Every structure is written in C-alpha cells, then in structure tokens.
Amino acid sequence: MAHAGLTGIHWSGLNKTLLAIVLSPTLGMLLAMLVMLVSSWLLHRATARTAERSFRGLHLISSAAYSLSHGLNDAQKTMGIITVLLYSTGNLTGEFHVPHWVAISCYVAIALGTMTGGWKIIETMGSRITKLSQHQGFSASLAGSIILFSASALGIPVSTTHTITGSIIGAGTARRASAVRWGVAQSVVMAWVITIPASALVGAGFYALTLLF
C-alpha cells in the first residue's frame, strides 16, 4: 500500500488469508475437542498407567507431524518472499522456481529460531494457557497438524501459532472450561489483532526509508 495504494493489493488472495486467520484457530479448537472425545472413548477401559504410556508415544508422533506441518506452511512464506526478490532483480534465471539453497536456509532458520528464541512461547502454550497432559498434548498436536496440512494442500498461508493456540484451548476445554486461563488466552488474541496492522505500519515505514536512498 505504501508503494501503490489500495490498488496494489490483490484482495482475492488477501481475503482468503484473512479468513484463514480466523478459521484456523477455530477449527483447531473444535477438532482438538473431537480428538479428545474420540481418544477418551477408545481408551476408556485402559488403566491410567496404560493410557499415559500410550498417549506419551502418540504425543511424540503427533508433535513430529506438527513440526513437519509447521515447516510445510510457515517456511513457505519466507521462501516466497526471497524467491520473488531474486526473480524480480534478475538473480534467478530460467522459470520461476524456489532454489534448493533458499528452501534449506528457511528450514534451518525456522528451526534455529524455534530452538533458541521460542522458549517463552513454548511455556505459554504448554503451561500458561492450560496445563497440558500427554493426552491433551497429543490431541492439540494432532488437530493442529491436520489443519496445517490441509491449509498447505489448499495453498492457504495460516499462522501455526494461531492454529496450535486454538487447538490447545480446545484440548483444555474438553477436560473442563475452568482448566483454561481465559485471561491469558484473551491477551494472546489481542496480540494477534495488534500485530497485523503494526506489521503493516513497520513495513510501510521501512519502504519509506528506502526512498531516501
């Protein structure tokens, strides 16, 4: 918008993305509640020890699936920006494609960022919104990965954080509504709302700075 105004925006693509921002946490919450219900019914005759051991293994698998879906959706956004920049400046020859080094760089960067700077977010997701058990963690991760794999297959960029937050709230609510710290959840949602226009303003500001050179 800073460069071309409102006419520079492809609203069909943007509207799809904005709709997904709202739908992804909502669907994640509903799906996590469904997974909690179905998995509880399937293991209702198991002892507490057997159920805990089973969900510990399932949680590991579902977490791996969510990690894969995280890179499948989030990393693609950065790849797209870098590749468009390379193509528009003539540094990418031939047909439009994502070079392997761009893909690998984005995957490594997102993994390192999560490993080194994501602990406070992990703490909020895993203990501050609700105290996750192995069963709830499995349900949230499975629901989130299903949403992200589906969005990626449809070519829709969504926020993995929004999705897993909705899934965690759904898993907590399935146990009991009071298990969710709704004040923390509200703060997270408010941060989402503020981040989008704030990011737009920062982007416009940096574009304005480039015009000085």
MDAnalysis code that builds the backbone (N, CA, C; Angstrom):
import MDAnalysis as mda
import numpy as np

u = mda.Universe.empty(639, n_residues=213, atom_resindex=np.repeat(np.arange(213), 3), trajectory=True)
u.add_TopologyAttr("name", ["N", "CA", "C"] * 213)
u.add_TopologyAttr("resid", np.arange(1, 214))
u.add_TopologyAttr("resname", ["MET", "ALA", "HIS", "ALA", "GLY", "LEU", "THR", "GLY", "ILE", "HIS", "TRP", "SER", "GLY", "LEU", "ASN", "LYS", "THR", "LEU", "LEU", "ALA", "ILE", "VAL", "LEU", "SER", "PRO", "THR", "LEU", "GLY", "MET", "LEU", "LEU", "ALA", "MET", "LEU", "VAL", "MET", "LEU", "VAL", "SER", "SER", "TRP", "LEU", "LEU", "HIS", "ARG", "ALA", "THR", "ALA", "ARG", "THR", "ALA", "GLU", "ARG", "SER", "PHE", "ARG", "GLY", "LEU", "HIS", "LEU", "ILE", "SER", "SER", "ALA", "ALA", "TYR", "SER", "LEU", "SER", "HIS", "GLY", "LEU", "ASN", "ASP", "ALA", "GLN", "LYS", "THR", "MET", "GLY", "ILE", "ILE", "THR", "VAL", "LEU", "LEU", "TYR", "SER", "THR", "GLY", "ASN", "LEU", "THR", "GLY", "GLU", "PHE", "HIS", "VAL", "PRO", "HIS", "TRP", "VAL", "ALA", "ILE", "SER", "CYS", "TYR", "VAL", "ALA", "ILE", "ALA", "LEU", "GLY", "THR", "MET", "THR", "GLY", "GLY", "TRP", "LYS", "ILE", "ILE", "GLU", "THR", "MET", "GLY", "SER", "ARG", "ILE", "THR", "LYS", "LEU", "SER", "GLN", "HIS", "GLN", "GLY", "PHE", "SER", "ALA", "SER", "LEU", "ALA", "GLY", "SER", "ILE", "ILE", "LEU", "PHE", "SER", "ALA", "SER", "ALA", "LEU", "GLY", "ILE", "PRO", "VAL", "SER", "THR", "THR", "HIS", "THR", "ILE", "THR", "GLY", "SER", "ILE", "ILE", "GLY", "ALA", "GLY", "THR", "ALA", "ARG", "ARG", "ALA", "SER", "ALA", "VAL", "ARG", "TRP", "GLY", "VAL", "ALA", "GLN", "SER", "VAL", "VAL", "MET", "ALA", "TRP", "VAL", "ILE", "THR", "ILE", "PRO", "ALA", "SER", "ALA", "LEU", "VAL", "GLY", "ALA", "GLY", "PHE", "TYR", "ALA", "LEU", "THR", "LEU", "LEU", "PHE"])
u.atoms.positions = np.array([
    [0.822, -1.210, 0.000],
    [0.000, 0.000, 0.000],
    [0.856, 1.260, 0.000],
    [2.020, 1.218, 0.658],
    [2.920, 2.373, 0.673],
    [3.439, 2.673, -0.722],
    [3.575, 1.658, -1.555],
    [4.106, 1.834, -2.905],
    [3.010, 2.175, -3.913],
    [1.880, 1.457, -3.884],
    [0.878, 1.604, -4.946],
    [-0.517, 1.895, -4.432],
    [-0.687, 2.057, -3.128],
    [-2.023, 2.314, -2.594],
    [-2.874, 1.060, -2.558],
    [-4.164, 1.246, -2.389],
    [-5.079, 0.110, -2.282],
    [-5.130, -0.725, -3.549],
    [-4.857, -0.096, -4.707],
    [-4.911, -0.832, -5.973],
    [-3.766, -1.827, -6.106],
    [-2.759, -1.711, -5.247],
    [-1.630, -2.644, -5.310],
    [-1.876, -3.950, -4.578],
    [-3.038, -4.070, -3.941],
    [-3.360, -5.262, -3.167],
    [-4.255, -6.196, -3.981],
    [-3.885, -7.470, -4.046],
    [-4.745, -8.489, -4.665],
    [-5.719, -8.973, -3.583],
    [-6.898, -8.382, -3.564],
    [-7.827, -8.629, -2.465],
    [-8.335, -10.057, -2.430],
    [-8.401, -10.720, -3.567],
    [-8.878, -12.110, -3.569],
    [-7.933, -13.002, -2.761],
    [-6.646, -12.802, -2.944],
    [-5.677, -13.581, -2.179],
    [-5.631, -13.158, -0.719],
    [-5.731, -11.855, -0.467],
    [-5.657, -11.356, 0.906],
    [-6.878, -11.776, 1.715],
    [-8.050, -11.713, 1.101],
    [-9.267, -12.094, 1.811],
    [-9.233, -13.559, 2.229],
    [-8.673, -14.412, 1.358],
    [-8.554, -15.836, 1.690],
    [-7.642, -16.035, 2.899],
    [-6.562, -15.257, 2.941],
    [-5.624, -15.352, 4.057],
    [-6.247, -14.841, 5.349],
    [-6.953, -13.703, 5.272],
    [-7.594, -13.143, 6.465],
    [-8.667, -14.076, 7.013],
    [-9.401, -14.723, 6.110],
    [-10.417, -15.677, 6.546],
    [-9.776, -16.869, 7.246],
    [-8.639, -17.299, 6.719],
    [-7.937, -18.444, 7.311],
    [-7.398, -18.110, 8.693],
    [-7.019, -16.843, 8.916],
    [-6.518, -16.428, 10.229],
    [-7.581, -16.651, 11.300],
    [-8.836, -16.413, 10.933],
    [-9.934, -16.605, 11.882],
    [-10.331, -18.072, 11.976],
    [-10.381, -18.747, 10.835],
    [-10.869, -20.123, 10.802],
    [-9.884, -21.120, 11.409],
    [-8.577, -20.913, 11.207],
    [-7.602, -21.929, 11.634],
    [-7.626, -22.183, 13.141],
    [-7.624, -21.156, 14.011],
    [-7.710, -21.464, 15.444],
    [-9.075, -22.010, 15.848],
    [-10.136, -21.548, 15.174],
    [-11.481, -22.025, 15.498],
    [-11.627, -23.503, 15.152],
    [-11.195, -23.869, 13.941],
    [-11.271, -25.271, 13.533],
    [-10.330, -26.134, 14.365],
    [-9.154, -25.579, 14.706],
    [-8.223, -26.313, 15.557],
    [-8.836, -26.616, 16.913],
    [-9.538, -25.660, 17.490],
    [-10.185, -25.852, 18.791],
    [-11.251, -26.944, 18.709],
    [-12.101, -26.881, 17.696],
    [-13.169, -27.867, 17.555],
    [-12.612, -29.256, 17.276],
    [-11.577, -29.325, 16.437],
    [-11.002, -30.622, 16.098],
    [-10.284, -31.237, 17.300],
    [-9.592, -30.414, 18.091],
    [-8.913, -30.924, 19.291],
    [-9.934, -31.482, 20.283],
    [-11.064, -30.822, 20.432],
    [-12.113, -31.327, 21.316],
    [-12.647, -32.664, 20.810],
    [-12.764, -32.778, 19.490],
    [-13.239, -34.036, 18.909],
    [-12.228, -35.157, 19.124],
    [-10.943, -34.855, 18.919],
    [-9.894, -35.860, 19.132],
    [-9.867, -36.300, 20.594],
    [-10.007, -35.337, 21.517],
    [-10.063, -35.670, 22.946],
    [-11.224, -36.626, 23.229],
    [-12.364, -36.343, 22.649],
    [-13.559, -37.156, 22.879],
    [-13.376, -38.568, 22.332],
    [-12.914, -38.660, 21.084],
    [-12.771, -39.970, 20.439],
    [-11.684, -40.808, 21.124],
    [-10.536, -40.194, 21.406],
    [-9.439, -40.938, 22.029],
    [-9.793, -41.366, 23.454],
    [-10.553, -40.552, 24.173],
    [-11.002, -40.936, 25.518],
    [-11.937, -42.137, 25.449],
    [-12.798, -42.146, 24.454],
    [-13.722, -43.263, 24.290],
    [-12.990, -44.538, 23.905],
    [-11.988, -44.424, 23.027],
    [-11.248, -45.604, 22.580],
    [-10.453, -46.256, 23.714],
    [-9.976, -45.445, 24.652],
    [-9.146, -45.976, 25.732],
    [-9.860, -45.928, 27.087],
    [-11.198, -45.921, 27.066],
    [-11.925, -45.781, 28.328],
    [-11.775, -46.992, 29.238],
    [-11.393, -48.144, 28.680],
    [-11.226, -49.339, 29.501],
    [-9.773, -49.561, 29.925],
    [-8.880, -48.736, 29.424],
    [-7.464, -48.905, 29.776],
    [-7.195, -48.335, 31.166],
    [-6.183, -48.890, 31.835],
    [-5.789, -48.351, 33.130],
    [-5.114, -47.005, 32.925],
    [-5.024, -46.210, 33.995],
    [-4.401, -44.887, 33.902],
    [-2.951, -45.000, 33.429],
    [-2.247, -46.018, 33.917],
    [-0.838, -46.198, 33.532],
    [-0.710, -46.554, 32.057],
    [-1.567, -47.451, 31.590],
    [-1.533, -47.848, 30.172],
    [-1.890, -46.677, 29.265],
    [-2.910, -45.914, 29.661],
    [-3.328, -44.765, 28.862],
    [-2.218, -43.718, 28.796],
    [-1.559, -43.456, 29.926],
    [-0.478, -42.469, 29.956],
    [0.668, -42.892, 29.046],
    [1.030, -44.172, 29.115],
    [2.116, -44.675, 28.273],
    [1.737, -44.596, 26.792],
    [0.497, -44.911, 26.483],
    [0.046, -44.868, 25.092],
    [0.061, -43.441, 24.555],
    [-0.470, -42.506, 25.353],
    [-0.537, -41.125, 24.895],
    [0.839, -40.469, 24.836],
    [1.793, -40.960, 25.646],
    [3.150, -40.418, 25.570],
    [3.758, -40.723, 24.203],
    [3.587, -41.955, 23.737],
    [4.095, -42.321, 22.410],
    [3.351, -41.613, 21.291],
    [2.016, -41.530, 21.427],
    [1.209, -40.852, 20.408],
    [1.516, -39.361, 20.361],
    [1.797, -38.784, 21.535],
    [2.137, -37.360, 21.589],
    [3.438, -37.082, 20.839],
    [4.401, -37.975, 20.969],
    [5.673, -37.815, 20.256],
    [5.445, -37.828, 18.739],
    [4.600, -38.752, 18.289],
    [4.320, -38.865, 16.845],
    [3.554, -37.636, 16.351],
    [2.548, -37.220, 17.105],
    [1.748, -36.065, 16.681],
    [2.570, -34.779, 16.715],
    [3.506, -34.673, 17.666],
    [4.386, -33.499, 17.717],
    [5.307, -33.450, 16.508],
    [5.807, -34.625, 16.101],
    [6.648, -34.686, 14.901],
    [5.847, -34.278, 13.670],
    [4.600, -34.725, 13.597],
    [3.730, -34.347, 12.471],
    [3.480, -32.848, 12.466],
    [3.280, -32.277, 13.657],
    [3.046, -30.835, 13.724],
    [4.294, -30.052, 13.330],
    [5.467, -30.541, 13.737],
    [6.716, -29.880, 13.353],
    [6.870, -29.869, 11.834],
    [6.539, -30.995, 11.205],
    [6.619, -31.079, 9.745],
    [5.635, -30.113, 9.089],
    [4.408, -30.078, 9.602],
    [3.406, -29.176, 9.028],
    [3.763, -27.716, 9.274],
    [4.462, -27.444, 10.377],
    [4.936, -26.085, 10.675],
    [5.854, -25.586, 9.565],
    [6.856, -26.405, 9.219],
    [7.763, -26.026, 8.139],
    [7.077, -26.007, 6.788],
    [6.117, -26.925, 6.607],
    [5.409, -27.022, 5.334],
    [4.620, -25.763, 5.035],
    [4.131, -25.074, 6.084],
    [3.333, -23.866, 5.864],
    [4.129, -22.596, 6.142],
    [4.705, -22.475, 7.322],
    [5.370, -21.224, 7.700],
    [6.600, -20.925, 6.856],
    [7.451, -21.911, 6.639],
    [8.691, -21.658, 5.903],
    [8.431, -21.257, 4.459],
    [7.302, -21.721, 3.900],
    [6.993, -21.414, 2.503],
    [6.780, -19.914, 2.282],
    [6.261, -19.237, 3.314],
    [6.005, -17.800, 3.180],
    [7.313, -17.044, 2.964],
    [8.315, -17.370, 3.770],
    [9.616, -16.720, 3.630],
    [10.277, -17.096, 2.319],
    [10.143, -18.357, 1.937],
    [10.692, -18.793, 0.638],
    [10.096, -17.976, -0.499],
    [8.794, -17.736, -0.423],
    [8.132, -16.967, -1.479],
    [8.667, -15.551, -1.588],
    [8.856, -14.895, -0.437],
    [9.368, -13.521, -0.457],
    [10.780, -13.473, -1.024],
    [11.650, -14.389, -0.580],
    [13.045, -14.408, -1.046],
    [13.100, -14.721, -2.538],
    [12.299, -15.695, -2.972],
    [12.335, -16.103, -4.382],
    [11.813, -14.998, -5.298],
    [10.749, -14.317, -4.892],
    [10.232, -13.202, -5.687],
    [11.284, -12.102, -5.804],
    [12.000, -11.832, -4.699],
    [13.051, -10.818, -4.721],
    [14.166, -11.208, -5.689],
    [14.574, -12.468, -5.635],
    [15.621, -12.938, -6.551],
    [15.164, -12.842, -8.005],
    [13.918, -13.221, -8.265],
    [13.396, -13.231, -9.624],
    [13.237, -11.816, -10.172],
    [12.720, -10.916, -9.338],
    [12.457, -9.548, -9.797],
    [13.739, -8.757, -10.030],
    [14.831, -9.149, -9.368],
    [16.109, -8.446, -9.542],
    [17.010, -9.122, -10.566],
    [16.509, -10.171, -11.228],
    [17.283, -10.849, -12.260],
    [18.322, -11.820, -11.748],
    [18.266, -12.158, -10.461],
    [19.237, -13.092, -9.893],
    [18.752, -14.534, -9.913],
    [17.572, -14.758, -10.488],
    [17.046, -16.114, -10.638],
    [16.752, -16.333, -12.110],
    [17.518, -17.170, -12.731],
    [17.386, -17.399, -14.171],
    [16.433, -18.557, -14.449],
    [15.929, -18.594, -15.682],
    [15.022, -19.667, -16.077],
    [13.619, -19.433, -15.557],
    [12.859, -20.527, -15.464],
    [11.491, -20.431, -14.965],
    [11.484, -20.096, -13.479],
    [10.365, -19.536, -13.037],
    [10.226, -19.186, -11.618],
    [10.215, -20.473, -10.788],
    [11.145, -20.587, -9.871],
    [11.235, -21.761, -9.007],
    [11.952, -21.375, -7.719],
    [11.804, -22.192, -6.711],
    [12.475, -21.954, -5.438],
    [13.792, -22.725, -5.428],
    [14.929, -22.031, -5.396],
    [16.223, -22.735, -5.345],
    [16.347, -23.573, -4.070],
    [17.085, -24.671, -4.164],
    [17.236, -25.559, -3.011],
    [17.883, -24.830, -1.838],
    [18.836, -23.945, -2.118],
    [19.526, -23.274, -1.019],
    [18.589, -22.333, -0.259],
    [17.590, -21.786, -0.975],
    [16.606, -20.935, -0.307],
    [15.740, -21.774, 0.627],
    [15.284, -22.933, 0.129],
    [14.449, -23.812, 0.946],
    [15.198, -24.281, 2.189],
    [16.435, -24.745, 1.999],
    [17.221, -25.256, 3.126],
    [17.504, -24.141, 4.133],
    [17.831, -22.953, 3.629],
    [18.114, -21.815, 4.522],
    [16.897, -21.467, 5.375],
    [15.716, -21.482, 4.766],
    [14.496, -21.152, 5.505],
    [14.180, -22.216, 6.554],
    [14.373, -23.489, 6.195],
    [14.108, -24.559, 7.158],
    [15.073, -24.477, 8.343],
    [16.352, -24.225, 8.040],
    [17.347, -24.122, 9.111],
    [17.053, -22.917, 9.997],
    [16.697, -21.788, 9.377],
    [16.426, -20.563, 10.143],
    [15.219, -20.733, 11.059],
    [14.166, -21.355, 10.562],
    [12.955, -21.504, 11.377],
    [13.199, -22.488, 12.515],
    [14.022, -23.514, 12.258],
    [14.360, -24.478, 13.317],
    [15.228, -23.822, 14.388],
    [16.236, -23.060, 13.966],
    [17.114, -22.385, 14.925],
    [16.354, -21.332, 15.719],
    [15.445, -20.615, 15.058],
    [14.653, -19.606, 15.752],
    [13.774, -20.220, 16.826],
    [13.143, -21.347, 16.488],
    [12.306, -22.032, 17.473],
    [13.140, -22.552, 18.637],
    [14.322, -23.088, 18.316],
    [15.173, -23.686, 19.348],
    [15.771, -22.646, 20.288],
    [16.150, -21.487, 19.738],
    [16.876, -20.507, 20.550],
    [15.992, -19.409, 21.133],
    [14.907, -19.076, 20.478],
    [14.120, -17.929, 20.926],
    [12.680, -18.212, 21.241],
    [12.283, -19.474, 21.227],
    [10.869, -19.786, 21.371],
    [10.448, -20.300, 22.724],
    [11.342, -20.277, 23.706],
    [11.019, -20.921, 24.977],
    [9.888, -20.242, 25.731],
    [9.819, -18.915, 25.691],
    [8.728, -18.227, 26.389],
    [7.379, -18.540, 25.739],
    [7.389, -18.646, 24.409],
    [6.158, -19.019, 23.713],
    [5.781, -20.450, 24.060],
    [6.791, -21.341, 24.108],
    [6.540, -22.737, 24.471],
    [5.946, -22.820, 25.874],
    [6.483, -22.022, 26.796],
    [5.971, -22.010, 28.167],
    [4.521, -21.548, 28.207],
    [4.209, -20.505, 27.438],
    [2.831, -20.011, 27.394],
    [1.890, -21.060, 26.814],
    [2.316, -21.689, 25.709],
    [1.472, -22.680, 25.060],
    [1.263, -23.912, 25.933],
    [2.335, -24.357, 26.606],
    [2.283, -25.634, 27.311],
    [1.814, -25.573, 28.741],
    [1.871, -24.382, 29.377],
    [1.512, -24.347, 30.794],
    [0.696, -23.136, 31.221],
    [0.811, -22.010, 30.522],
    [0.110, -20.814, 30.983],
    [-1.332, -20.759, 30.500],
    [-1.603, -21.175, 29.253],
    [-2.986, -21.191, 28.770],
    [-3.765, -22.301, 29.479],
    [-3.165, -23.483, 29.536],
    [-3.707, -24.606, 30.289],
    [-2.568, -25.588, 30.544],
    [-2.689, -26.356, 31.585],
    [-1.656, -27.336, 31.909],
    [-1.913, -28.582, 31.079],
    [-1.031, -28.810, 30.097],
    [-1.258, -29.906, 29.162],
    [-0.791, -31.245, 29.729],
    [-1.647, -32.251, 29.637],
    [-1.255, -33.626, 29.904],
    [-0.790, -34.249, 28.588],
    [-0.284, -35.487, 28.657],
    [0.121, -36.173, 27.430],
    [-1.073, -36.340, 26.490],
    [-2.224, -36.645, 27.061],
    [-3.438, -36.819, 26.268],
    [-3.824, -35.523, 25.562],
    [-3.805, -34.426, 26.301],
    [-4.160, -33.133, 25.710],
    [-3.121, -32.682, 24.694],
    [-1.843, -32.917, 25.001],
    [-0.791, -32.547, 24.059],
    [-0.920, -33.295, 22.751],
    [-1.228, -34.587, 22.837],
    [-1.452, -35.384, 21.628],
    [-2.622, -34.843, 20.828],
    [-3.732, -34.546, 21.518],
    [-4.936, -34.063, 20.837],
    [-4.693, -32.719, 20.156],
    [-4.002, -31.810, 20.858],
    [-3.729, -30.489, 20.295],
    [-2.794, -30.582, 19.093],
    [-1.725, -31.379, 19.226],
    [-0.758, -31.509, 18.131],
    [-1.382, -32.161, 16.909],
    [-2.197, -33.202, 17.131],
    [-2.842, -33.891, 16.012],
    [-3.818, -32.955, 15.308],
    [-4.632, -32.257, 16.088],
    [-5.596, -31.327, 15.482],
    [-4.880, -30.224, 14.714],
    [-3.844, -29.651, 15.320],
    [-3.099, -28.586, 14.650],
    [-2.448, -29.046, 13.369],
    [-1.857, -30.249, 13.385],
    [-1.179, -30.751, 12.180],
    [-2.175, -31.022, 11.059],
    [-3.367, -31.520, 11.408],
    [-4.392, -31.766, 10.386],
    [-4.805, -30.448, 9.724],
    [-5.009, -29.416, 10.528],
    [-5.382, -28.107, 9.987],
    [-4.287, -27.562, 9.085],
    [-3.020, -27.659, 9.533],
    [-1.912, -27.091, 8.760],
    [-1.643, -27.871, 7.477],
    [-1.701, -29.203, 7.541],
    [-1.528, -29.994, 6.326],
    [-2.627, -29.669, 5.321],
    [-3.857, -29.508, 5.812],
    [-4.978, -29.185, 4.918],
    [-4.806, -27.806, 4.293],
    [-4.407, -26.819, 5.110],
    [-4.205, -25.462, 4.592],
    [-3.087, -25.433, 3.562],
    [-2.002, -26.173, 3.830],
    [-0.879, -26.207, 2.893],
    [-1.289, -26.853, 1.577],
    [-2.090, -27.918, 1.656],
    [-2.552, -28.586, 0.439],
    [-3.427, -27.659, -0.402],
    [-4.150, -26.762, 0.257],
    [-5.022, -25.817, -0.450],
    [-4.285, -24.536, -0.845],
    [-3.007, -24.429, -0.457],
    [-2.225, -23.240, -0.797],
    [-2.588, -22.025, 0.026],
    [-3.071, -22.242, 1.240],
    [-3.503, -21.132, 2.103],
    [-2.468, -20.923, 3.208],
    [-1.847, -19.740, 3.272],
    [-0.911, -19.467, 4.373],
    [-1.676, -19.149, 5.649],
    [-1.388, -19.886, 6.716],
    [-2.029, -19.636, 8.011],
    [-0.939, -19.516, 9.074],
    [-1.313, -19.015, 10.220],
    [-0.377, -18.904, 11.328],
    [-0.375, -20.202, 12.118],
    [0.796, -20.826, 12.236],
    [0.885, -22.052, 13.021],
    [0.637, -21.772, 14.497],
    [1.042, -20.586, 14.970],
    [0.813, -20.227, 16.370],
    [-0.672, -20.056, 16.649],
    [-1.383, -19.392, 15.749],
    [-2.832, -19.241, 15.910],
    [-3.495, -20.619, 15.964],
    [-3.073, -21.492, 15.054],
    [-3.687, -22.811, 14.954],
    [-3.474, -23.636, 16.218],
    [-2.225, -23.690, 16.703],
    [-1.950, -24.518, 17.875],
    [-2.555, -23.908, 19.131],
    [-2.674, -22.584, 19.188],
    [-3.323, -21.959, 20.341],
    [-4.785, -22.377, 20.420],
    [-5.480, -22.315, 19.299],
    [-6.871, -22.766, 19.270],
    [-6.993, -24.233, 19.643],
    [-6.051, -25.046, 19.158],
    [-6.073, -26.482, 19.456],
    [-5.840, -26.740, 20.944],
    [-4.914, -25.995, 21.541],
    [-4.635, -26.153, 22.975],
    [-5.843, -25.737, 23.807],
    [-6.485, -24.635, 23.428],
    [-7.690, -24.199, 24.138],
    [-8.781, -25.262, 24.023],
    [-8.905, -25.853, 22.834],
    [-9.894, -26.919, 22.649],
    [-9.600, -28.131, 23.511],
    [-8.313, -28.515, 23.588],
    [-7.938, -29.663, 24.413],
    [-8.173, -29.376, 25.890],
    [-7.904, -28.149, 26.327],
    [-8.151, -27.784, 27.715],
    [-9.631, -27.716, 28.037],
    [-10.410, -27.155, 27.123],
    [-11.848, -27.025, 27.328],
    [-12.531, -28.388, 27.370],
    [-12.004, -29.343, 26.596],
    [-12.588, -30.682, 26.573],
    [-12.495, -31.340, 27.952],
    [-11.477, -30.988, 28.710],
    [-11.371, -31.523, 30.077],
    [-12.361, -30.802, 30.977],
    [-12.253, -29.485, 31.031],
    [-13.245, -28.633, 31.695],
    [-12.918, -27.182, 31.353],
    [-13.940, -26.356, 31.249],
    [-13.743, -24.963, 30.826],
    [-12.852, -24.196, 31.782],
    [-12.932, -24.516, 33.069],
    [-12.132, -23.798, 34.062],
    [-10.656, -24.143, 33.987],
    [-10.305, -25.195, 33.226],
    [-8.898, -25.580, 33.089],
    [-8.131, -24.605, 32.210],
    [-8.858, -23.780, 31.444],
    [-8.238, -22.806, 30.541],
    [-8.147, -21.457, 31.253],
    [-6.972, -20.850, 31.205],
    [-6.814, -19.496, 31.743],
    [-7.248, -18.514, 30.661],
    [-8.493, -18.110, 30.722],
    [-9.083, -17.316, 29.647],
    [-8.474, -15.925, 29.560],
    [-7.949, -15.416, 30.671],
    [-7.285, -14.112, 30.636],
    [-6.028, -14.150, 29.788],
    [-5.245, -15.236, 29.926],
    [-4.035, -15.408, 29.109],
    [-4.422, -15.579, 27.647],
    [-5.448, -16.400, 27.391],
    [-5.907, -16.612, 26.017],
    [-6.358, -15.305, 25.378],
    [-7.043, -14.468, 26.149],
    [-7.501, -13.172, 25.632],
    [-6.319, -12.278, 25.286],
    [-5.278, -12.300, 26.108],
    [-4.080, -11.494, 25.828],
    [-3.409, -11.947, 24.540],
    [-3.378, -13.257, 24.316],
    [-2.787, -13.798, 23.092],
    [-3.574, -13.328, 21.869],
    [-4.895, -13.401, 21.948],
    [-5.748, -12.968, 20.826],
    [-5.573, -11.478, 20.558],
    [-5.481, -10.675, 21.612],
    [-5.278, -9.240, 21.443],
    [-3.949, -8.961, 20.742],
    [-2.918, -9.755, 21.081],
    [-1.619, -9.599, 20.417],
    [-1.737, -9.904, 18.928],
    [-2.544, -10.915, 18.574],
    [-2.765, -11.213, 17.161],
    [-3.374, -10.017, 16.445],
    [-4.388, -9.436, 17.041],
    [-5.107, -8.315, 16.408],
    [-4.180, -7.121, 16.210],
    [-3.344, -6.845, 17.203],
    [-2.446, -5.691, 17.138],
    [-1.300, -5.932, 16.161],
    [-0.809, -7.172, 16.107],
    [0.373, -7.485, 15.297],
    [0.161, -7.209, 13.811],
    [-1.024, -7.497, 13.299],
    [-1.251, -7.370, 11.850],
    [-1.136, -5.922, 11.369],
    [-1.884, -4.955, 11.931],
    [-1.700, -3.569, 11.477],
    [-0.332, -3.000, 11.863],
    [0.228, -3.457, 13.006],
    [1.553, -2.972, 13.401],
    [2.609, -3.408, 12.400],
    [2.514, -4.642, 11.925],
    [3.457, -5.137, 10.913],
    [3.323, -4.345, 9.615],
    [2.095, -4.028, 9.242],
    [1.862, -3.231, 8.028],
    [2.500, -1.849, 8.152],
    [2.363, -1.224, 9.313],
    [2.942, 0.103, 9.532],
    [4.472, 0.048, 9.503],
    [5.039, -0.987, 10.104],
    [6.506, -1.123, 10.093],
    [7.006, -1.348, 8.669],
    [6.280, -2.191, 7.912],
    [6.658, -2.426, 6.516],
    [6.588, -1.153, 5.687],
    [5.530, -0.382, 5.877],
    [5.394, 0.889, 5.156],
    [6.491, 1.864, 5.562],
    [6.840, 1.860, 6.844],
    [7.895, 2.751, 7.325],
    [9.247, 2.427, 6.709],
    [9.573, 1.146, 6.634],
    [10.853, 0.760, 6.039],
    [10.871, 1.030, 4.540],
    [9.698, 0.876, 3.883],
    [9.627, 1.210, 2.455],
    [9.901, 2.692, 2.265],
    [9.353, 3.525, 3.140],
    [9.574, 4.964, 3.049],
    [11.049, 5.310, 3.251],
    [11.716, 4.578, 4.123],
    [13.142, 4.814, 4.348],
    [13.963, 4.504, 3.099],
    [13.551, 3.444, 2.361],
    [14.314, 3.085, 1.150],
    [14.222, 4.162, 0.078],
    [13.151, 4.958, 0.108],
    [13.001, 6.021, -0.892],
    [13.992, 7.163, -0.648],
    [14.590, 7.198, 0.525],
    [15.562, 8.249, 0.830],
    [16.916, 7.984, 0.175],
    [17.118, 6.773, -0.306],
    [18.415, 6.422, -0.889],
    [18.279, 6.305, -2.400],
])
